[in-house]
Every structure is written in structure tokens, then in C-alpha cells.
Amino acid sequence: MMPAGQPVPMQFALATSDGYQCVLEAFLRAGWKLSKLFICPGNWMHDNKQVVERALQLGASVQQSPITHDDLVTLGAQGCEALVVASYSWKIPQWSPFLKYAVNFHPSPLPEARGPYPLIRAILEDRSSWSVSCHKISEKFDHGDILDAEVFCIDTDECHESLFVKSQMAAGRLAERIAGDCAALWQAARPQVGGSYWPRWTEADRSLDLTQPVEMIMRKIRAFGDLECMATINDTVIFIHRARAWTEAHTAVPGKLVHASDLMMLVAVKDGFLFISEWSFNPPGATACRLRR
């Protein structure tokens, strides 16, 4: 039995992956109690082993399948009041008849950059700042009223992995505010007006044009990071995992291989050279070794 006068912890369900375990920890520190964890199947980009282990330690159940209407009915009947979502691919059914709150943490300054993964384009557009937003879950993806947002800087040499970590840390800080004052922030949430949708990247988006200047080529390589850019060299497509470039006057034809040493390659670009030190014939996530010195 709870001591007299002590508030009863709010029960919540969470849909997330390892990268956003910081959101779980923020709610736990605020006194919330995890009743159930929902996960998507893990892949080479997003794992869920750590957050599953943490949930089981807390005595919560775990489900690796889309949230259904029946799941929400059961959560409500068990006293769960909120559903918190961060990095979850499946659509959430109508939740309001069963839960008091349902929020999603989205890695963009909503209403701008709705969509599945806006971080890459943020670097491609050379943004100087970015944010993670927390919004009510509505019928349309990323369209619900905004409770709050956490703004942070993007450095001039930002890469995909560092921006991903920055967004996770920002989500954790934002989650502390949401968990600490959920009712007031929910009540004061502001509607989204206008905005934009950024679709998931395509093969063309991550294909390098080796006739471009060093700055543009390296920005794309940084933006995709471990997701890897593609390039065609000597009529062969490769996936670039590690590279650097520099400006230097030359007379070589941009896009041509000008030097090779072991498995390393030096390619001419418009205003300098691209040095490729780690690459593969296979796309990222495939079972294949990286070719390197």
C-alpha cells in the first residue's frame, strides 16, 4: 500500500528502440511506472536489446508486433494512462477512448520536416540548428498538437551519427520536461499550422556526383555517414563507408580514378580529390566485409 499523501505513479506504455532509452529513463526518474514496451523488429540501424532488457528488469511485458485496438483496450483496463512513442515505425490506432495521453517524440522542428527520418536532409541543407518535438498522437503522422520542443545546434562539420546522438540527447531532456509536467503541457499544446513533409531518402539522394566540388561531396558523405553514399568509379558502383577530401588544383578529369594503393582509391573531383579508404560492393547492412587497407 502507498504511504498516505504520496501520489500514485502514473502508468505508461512505451514504443521505442535502444537509441531512445533515454526517454524511458526520463519518465522513470519522474516517478512514472512502465507497464508495457512495444518494439519493432531490430535491424542494422536500430536495435532493441537494451531497452527490452530494461523493460524486463522493471517487470513490464514486451510486444514485437504492431499496437492494435485490443492492446489499447487492455492497457486502459490495466490502469495505464499514457502511451509514449519515440522511434516506432507502425501507426498507432485510435487511442483516446482508452488512454488519457499519447505523445510522440519526432526529430524535427515541427511542423517543419514531418516524415520518417529528417536528420539526413537537415545536414544536406546545412542547417545551423535543429530540434526534437513532442506532439500529441493524431490520425495523421506527425500532425498532432505540439507540447514542447528541445532546440540544439548543428555544427558545420556535423555527421549523421553525431546528429543522431544529439537528437537522442535532446529527446531525453525534452522527455524530462514532459514527464515532469505532462498535464499542463498537454493542456497548453499548440496546433500545428502549415509545415512540410520530408520523404525518406532514395538511392539517387545518396549517390555522389563526383564532378561536384569537395564541399558538396563531403557534406553528402557526412549526412549519410554509416548509411553510406554510393559512387560510380570505373563503371562500377561502390558504397563508401569512410572517406575524406581536400581542395587542390589539378588537371585530371573530375570523377576519374587517379591513384590506387592496395584497396584505397583517390578520385579527382571538381576542385580537389576524394580519398576513399573504406568501401564495399554491397549496400550497408548486407553480410559483407568492408574493403580497407
KOLPADREN-783554 format. One record per residue (C-alpha): x negated, y negated, z; residue in one letter. Coordinates in steps of 0.5 Angstrom, whole numbers, plus 500, padded with zeros to 3 digits. Each point is the difference from the previous one (the first is absolute). Example, Ala and Ser with C-alpha at 12.3 -4.5 7.8 and 13.67 -1.06 7.14 Angstrom:
KOLPADREN-783554
475509516a 498493498s 
***
This chain:
KOLPADREN-783554
500500500m 498493498m 498495506p 505495502a 500494496g 495503495q 502499492p 501507497v 495501494p 503499493m 500506496q 498499493f 498505494a 494498495l 499502493a 493498498t 493503499s 493500503d 498493498g 505497504y 500504506q 498493503c 508498499v 501507504l 495498506e 503492500a 507503501f 498505506l 496494503r 506496500a 504506504g 504503494w 500508500k 499503494l 506506498s 498502493k 495499495l 501500493f 495501495i 499501492c 495506498p 493498500g 495498494n 493498499w 502493501m 505500506h 499506506d 505501506n 496505504k 498495505q 507497501v 503507500v 495502506e 502494504r 507501499a 500507502l 496497506q 506496502l 505505500g 503498493a 502504495s 498499493v 503501493q 497500493q 506499495s 504494499p 504497505i 507502499t 507497502h 500506505d 494498503d 502494502l 507502503v 495505504t 496494502l 505496502g 504505504a 493502504q 500492502g 495498495c 501492499e 495499494a 496502494l 493497499v 497501493v 493499497a 497503494s 506505499y 502502492s 507502501w 506496500k 504499507i 507502500p 506495503q 497500507w 505494503s 505505503p 495504504f 495495502l 499493503k 494498496y 496503494a 494496497v 494501495n 493497500f 498498493h 493498498p 502493496s 503493502p 507502499l 504498496p 494500495e 497506498a 505505501r 498507498g 497507501p 492497501y 499493499p 493500503l 496501494i 503494496r 499496506a 493501498i 500499493l 504494501e 494497504d 505498506r 497497506s 505502505s 505506501w 505503505s 504505502v 507499501s 505504505c 507500497h 507503501k 501506496i 506499495s 503503494e 494498495k 493501501f 496494504d 506495500h 502500507g 500494504d 493498503i 499501507l 493497500d 493501496a 493500502e 495496495v 493501499f 494498496c 498504494i 492499499d 497498493t 497507500d 506504502e 500507498c 506505500h 498504506e 499493504s 506497499l 504507501f 497500507v 501492501k 508502498s 500505506q 497496505m 505494498a 505505501a 498502507g 500493502r 507499497l 503506503a 498498507e 504494499r 506504497i 500505506a 499494505g 506496498d 504504495c 507498502a 498492499a 496501494l 506505497w 505494501q 496495497a 498504494a 500495494r 503503493p 495501494q 501494495v 497502493g 494503500g 496505495s 499508498y 493502499w 501507497p 495506501r 493499496w 500504494t 494503496e 499494496a 499496506d 494504503r 497500493s 494496499l 499495494d 492501500l 500494496t 502495505q 496496505p 497503506v 504496505e 507503497m 497507499i 497500508m 507498502r 504505497k 495505503i 501497507r 507500499a 501508499f 494502504g 501507501d 506501496l 494499494e 500496494c 500503493m 495498495a 498503493t 493501498i 497503494n 507502498d 501504507t 505498506v 497500507i 502498506f 496495504i 499501508h 494496501r 497494496a 497493500r 499495495a 496494499w 499494495t 494500496e 499497493a 500506494h 501501493t 503507501a 507501497v 505500506p 503507502g 494504498k 495504504l 493497500v 497504505h 501507504a 496503505s 502507503d 507499501l 500493501m 502495494m 499493498l 505497496v 500493496a 506495502v 501493497k 496496505d 495506503g 500507502f 504505503l 496505504f 505507501i 497504506s 505505502e 506502495w 504506497s 503503494f 506502505n 505495503p 500498507p 503506505g 498505495a 496506502t 493498497a 493497503c 498493499r 494500495l 495496503r 492499501r 
***
